[in-house]
Amino acid sequence: MPDPDEDEDEDEDELDPQDEDEGWEEDEEGARHTEVTIEVSGLSLYTHHGASAAEREIGQRLVLDIRLEVGECDATVTDMVADTVDYGEVCNTVALVAQQRSYKTLERLCSAIADRLLDDHAAEEVWVKAAKPEPPIALPVQEVSVEVWRQAAGD
């Protein structure tokens, strides 16, 4: 029979109040600081990009992944879409850029999308990845992709 005077760790599974601070950074005054990242994965669009005239004429499906580093945003407190970057609007912006004109390289397409996202949305950094699931090459590959990273001016 255990001694009732011995200190047992029966409450090991209970949360330690200090653990609540994990994932938070504190500034010099001790205030909590939160960084927000918004990601869109697998946005599938029919586009007309490619090195060959046939790719640009016939078109093909591209799959885009987007990541925006927003930094601090008020939506973590207010719970209002107006206080963050609306990922629906991000998708609309990406679709507009990807479908409004044709590029020969995915590098240029990703750069154009990244530039527009930085211009139109409150992001500090943007990553854009464009993948061709069925690339027109002679060897069997699952996909080819290009990723571009851009940082807002002044950061």
Helices and strands as residue ranges (DSSP letters): G 17-21, E 25-26, E 32-33, E 36-47, H 53-58, E 60-71, H 75-78, G 81-83, H 87-100, H 106-120, E 125-132, E 144-151
